[in-house]
Amino acid sequence: MMTCSSFILVVEQCIQRTSRFTLWCYAAAWYGFISYLSHTPSATSSSTAELVGGSDILNSVLRWYAHIVVFGILGLLLYAAQAHSYRFTQYYYFSTLIVVLLLAIFDELHQSYVPGRHARIQDVMTDCIGAAFSVGLMCYWYRRATMD
């Protein structure tokens, strides 16, 4: 069975074997997917509320987690593209967060032009939290894996 440490080392080897250009393409493709979801009028709060049986609390939690996960993955891809590793450096960590912030703002502005969608500053903050948490956690796991 693969442990977390061995999984992180396998991911790190894959990143180092992949060109930076390809890693940037992965990040761009993922953001394209996010933009596609943002452009879909059916992804509105009322339509996801129907999926969870009309529960406002469950709907809010589901949408919050969706933002955390989707932008967390974007943060991981952007960090890997910049650093070509998950070894922690403040420069790459904060530059990743700045890029995610700008993309999250752009995503919300884009949503404001989609019928039935609205821009929310809370979503931008949630997106940044997702990226900060996922990149920080991955760098922490990388550090622990390389200390073993």
Buried (B, 14 or more C-beta within 10 A) or exposed (E): EEEEBEEBBEBBEEBEEBEEEEBBBBBEEBBEEBBEBBBBEEBBBEEBBEEBEEEEEBBBEBBBEBBBEBBBBBBBBBBBBBBBBBEBEEEBBEBBBEBBBEBBBBBBEBBEEBEEBEBBEEBBEBBBBBBBBBBBEBBEBBEEBEEE
